[in-house]
């Protein structure tokens, strides 16, 4: 698997130039979901958590 294929963008909203851009990324190796937010030159990345505080995991596709 090429490095550029590890993460899949499953949701994208906004434009980082005019307002905050929000993306949900899924790690194809682990299934962990991440929230990425970018506004101008600032940005942040965090794993999404379920109600129990554990990482939200998307099951791999067969």
C-alpha positions, 0 to 999 in steps of 0.5 A, spaced: 500 500 500 502 506 497 503 511 503 498 516 500 493 510 500 493 509 507 488 514 509 481 515 506 477 522 506 470 520 508 467 526 509 469 533 507 465 540 508 468 547 508 473 551 505 480 553 509 480 559 505 474 562 507 472 558 513 474 552 517 474 546 513 472 539 516 474 532 514 473 525 517 479 521 515 479 513 516 486 509 517 485 504 512 490 499 516 487 500 523 480 503 522 480 509 526 476 515 525 480 522 525 477 529 525 481 534 521 480 541 522 483 547 518 482 554 518 487 559 515 494 557 517 492 553 523 489 546 523 488 540 528 487 532 528 484 528 533 481 521 533 474 521 534 471 517 540 465 513 542 461 514 548 465 510 552 471 514 550 474 509 546 477 510 538 471 510 533 473 504 529 470 503 522 470 495 520 474 494 514 471 492 507 471 485 505 
